[in-house]
Amino acid sequence: MVKTAFKIAYIGTDFYGFQRQPDLPTVEGELLRGFKKAGVMDDPHKSNYSIAGRTDRGVHSLGNVISLHADSNATINQINYYLPANIQIIGKAEVPHGFKPRFAEYRHYKYIFFTDPYSEKILNLELMKNAAKILEGTHNFHNFSKRSERSPIRNVKELNVNQIGQLIVIDVIGESFLWNMVRKMVQVITMVGNGKMEDNEINLLLNPDNHAPITPVPPEGLILMDIKYKDIDFTYDKYARNNFFKTLKEEYIHRRTIAAAEEEMMKVLKAP
């Protein structure tokens, strides 16, 4: 029996996170139903089903990974037929029987948010970049997640902050991350940028003896862009990617229309 890894794309807006939950729509719940209907997997335990990571409610993905021993040779698009349009398999790879998707070479997250065009305060991009550099490297990230997690030591390989027009784009690359760690790092970087925190205070947050709760930024701006594995190359399905692109485009136009209407209303209210 061949073991296969699947690359999963999804829009997280309508789901209560990745992990299956009783009576709630989740990405994993839809995937398991789709696999069963397509005849790929009936029993996750018997199929050695495993996942790379559990994204939170509202978080999106272009690169989450699951693996399993498939019961059939169903194609990507045969499986996608049984999945909702906002969850699609876009690639797959044959992997060794001992492959575990959580042990990745690195993960790439991207967080995106709009700056407030009506605010008198302007984010200091240089200070944000300095804050990001402090968070790079190997640190104890106890304060950036649940303090009950077993090993808070993590290595952030890259943390880059850029501004594109009114957008702030933050790319985070590392082998693994704690729960909410990326969103809490973004919160700290933003607080430094708007003057609510000095960059020298970040070292205090990286000291586990200093208990400092951090509120994570909202999940809707976070994308799990990709997960890379040594010596594993995924084959991407053009048809599946195009279908997911169409779904994203429809969602994008819908939300841009709402945003444009809201912007017009704000202009009227701000007018003298």
Disulfide bonds with the S-S distance in Angstrom:
none
